[in-house]
């Protein structure tokens, strides 16, 4: 039987690229989107692809509805939460409206952990929960500042993920915090050094190599450990 992956946030960018790469590697893919995506639907020609719409990771009721919809399918070898935002990332924290900062932290830090908690029992033995983070969330590497709210939200995600892993230290799955590299997407911009295909290819290779391992690791798309 093919390995199975659930990708949360797959309508475009890295999520879409990951769907394509997992399909190319022979995985069965379930992908979630908030709204229908023609680009995602077109990937069904590559292999087994199930698309779940109307999933907003910040909406607990929508997450519960997804869980019910997937109750009858086999457990996933990988649950990969890709969804994230960088709203007004260039605005210093001291000037950022509180409601904007709160929404960024909700989507980037709290919601991925809540999703992981909701789906941890749907991860197959020796599987992985993977959360998309960023090297910008590394506290020790932060020398120049900039993108302060985004950095802080990813640092918060990393901390919450380590707590989550510790709370479930006896689980038969591992947790990977994944830095995709600086990628040419709407978030990364046109000056970024990687294209989506290169990043996705690397991330999938790293994930396949981590299956069966336990604990919590902070890795990049090439498999290198990122400092906390």
SULPE-V247229 format. One record per pair of residues at least 24 apart in sequence whose C-alpha atoms are under 6 Angstrom apart, sorted by the first residue. I is the first residue (numbers start at 1). J is the second residue. Records with the same first field share a line. If there is no record, write none. Layout:
I = J ; J
This chain:
2 = 27
3 = 27
4 = 28 ; 29 ; 76 ; 77
5 = 29 ; 76 ; 77 ; 78 ; 79
6 = 30 ; 31 ; 79
7 = 31 ; 80
8 = 32 ; 81 ; 82
9 = 33 ; 82 ; 83
11 = 37 ; 40
13 = 185
14 = 196
17 = 200
18 = 200
23 = 47
58 = 111
75 = 122 ; 123 ; 124
76 = 123 ; 124
77 = 123 ; 124 ; 127
78 = 127 ; 128 ; 129
79 = 129
80 = 130 ; 131
81 = 131
82 = 132
84 = 108
86 = 150
89 = 147 ; 150
90 = 147
93 = 149
105 = 153
108 = 153
109 = 153 ; 156 ; 157
125 = 172 ; 173
126 = 172 ; 173 ; 211 ; 212
127 = 173 ; 211
128 = 173 ; 174 ; 175
129 = 175
130 = 175 ; 176 ; 177
131 = 177
132 = 178
133 = 177 ; 178 ; 179
134 = 179
135 = 179
138 = 228
173 = 214
174 = 213 ; 214 ; 215
175 = 216
176 = 216 ; 217
177 = 218
178 = 219 ; 220
179 = 220
180 = 220 ; 221
